Amino acid sequence: MCTVSVQVNEAALRRSNPAFSSMDAINQWVQHLVDVATRELTADKSLDDFPCVYTEEEAIAEARRRVADLHSGKDRTVPHSEVMKSMNELLASYAG
């Protein structure tokens, strides 16, 4: 293990989410980000094991299918407010 220093715009973080009310909360969040990135980097899998391996044609076909599902009403987008609410709840859970 090692210790590193990271510079963050504390004021911007606090403006974006009240859960960042203390340096301890910010430290916990940054530590979580580093832990997740480390797990992803050290996971025992080759590049061929990633589930989203599409050819260009397959990716375009999938995008077209998803757009068609949205237009037909078969699927829906998630409102921005719901996404932000979920993200804020997750951040608050890390802040303690």
C-alpha positions as CSV (number, residue, x, y, z in Angstrom):
1,M,0.0,0.0,0.0
2,C,1.1,3.6,-0.6
3,T,-0.3,7.0,0.1
4,V,-0.8,9.5,-2.7
5,S,-1.9,13.2,-2.7
6,V,-4.7,14.3,-5.0
7,Q,-5.9,17.9,-5.6
8,V,-9.6,18.3,-5.9
9,N,-11.8,21.4,-6.4
10,E,-13.4,21.2,-3.0
11,A,-15.8,24.1,-3.6
12,A,-17.0,22.7,-6.9
13,L,-17.6,19.3,-5.3
14,R,-19.6,20.9,-2.4
15,R,-21.7,22.9,-4.9
16,S,-22.4,19.8,-6.9
17,N,-23.5,17.7,-3.9
18,P,-24.1,18.6,-0.2
19,A,-22.8,15.1,0.8
20,F,-19.3,16.5,0.3
21,S,-19.7,18.6,3.4
22,S,-16.4,17.5,4.9
23,M,-12.9,16.6,3.8
24,D,-13.5,13.1,5.3
25,A,-16.5,12.6,2.9
26,I,-14.4,13.7,0.0
27,N,-11.6,11.5,1.0
28,Q,-13.9,8.5,1.3
29,W,-15.4,9.2,-2.1
30,V,-11.9,9.5,-3.7
31,Q,-10.8,6.3,-2.0
32,H,-13.8,4.5,-3.3
33,L,-13.0,5.6,-6.9
34,V,-9.4,4.4,-6.5
35,D,-10.6,1.1,-5.1
36,V,-13.0,0.5,-7.9
37,A,-10.4,1.4,-10.5
38,T,-7.8,-0.8,-8.9
39,R,-10.3,-3.8,-8.9
40,E,-11.0,-3.2,-12.6
41,L,-7.4,-3.0,-13.5
42,T,-6.4,-6.1,-11.6
43,A,-9.4,-8.3,-12.4
44,D,-8.3,-11.7,-13.7
45,K,-9.8,-11.4,-17.2
46,S,-8.4,-10.9,-20.6
47,L,-9.6,-8.2,-23.0
48,D,-11.5,-10.8,-24.9
49,D,-13.7,-11.5,-21.8
50,F,-15.4,-8.1,-21.9
51,P,-19.1,-8.6,-22.6
52,C,-19.6,-5.6,-24.9
53,V,-17.6,-6.7,-27.9
54,Y,-19.5,-5.6,-31.0
55,T,-18.4,-5.2,-34.5
56,E,-19.1,-1.7,-36.0
57,E,-22.1,-3.1,-37.8
58,E,-23.4,-4.9,-34.7
59,A,-23.0,-1.7,-32.6
60,I,-24.9,0.4,-35.2
61,A,-27.7,-2.3,-35.4
62,E,-28.0,-2.3,-31.6
63,A,-28.2,1.5,-31.4
64,R,-30.9,1.5,-34.1
65,R,-32.8,-1.2,-32.3
66,R,-32.7,0.8,-29.0
67,V,-33.8,4.0,-30.7
68,A,-36.7,2.1,-32.3
69,D,-37.7,0.7,-28.9
70,L,-37.7,4.3,-27.5
71,H,-39.8,5.6,-30.4
72,S,-42.3,2.7,-30.2
73,G,-42.7,3.1,-26.5
74,K,-41.3,-0.4,-25.8
75,D,-38.6,1.2,-23.7
76,R,-38.1,4.6,-22.0
77,T,-35.3,6.9,-21.1
78,V,-34.6,7.7,-17.4
79,P,-35.3,11.3,-16.5
80,H,-32.2,13.3,-15.6
81,S,-33.8,14.0,-12.1
82,E,-34.0,10.3,-11.4
83,V,-30.4,9.7,-12.5
84,M,-29.2,12.6,-10.3
85,K,-31.3,11.4,-7.3
86,S,-29.7,7.9,-7.6
87,M,-26.2,9.4,-7.9
88,N,-26.8,11.7,-4.9
89,E,-28.1,8.8,-2.8
90,L,-25.0,6.7,-3.7
91,L,-22.7,9.6,-2.8
92,A,-24.5,10.2,0.4
93,S,-24.1,6.5,1.4
94,Y,-20.3,6.8,0.9
95,A,-20.2,10.0,3.0
96,G,-21.6,8.0,5.9
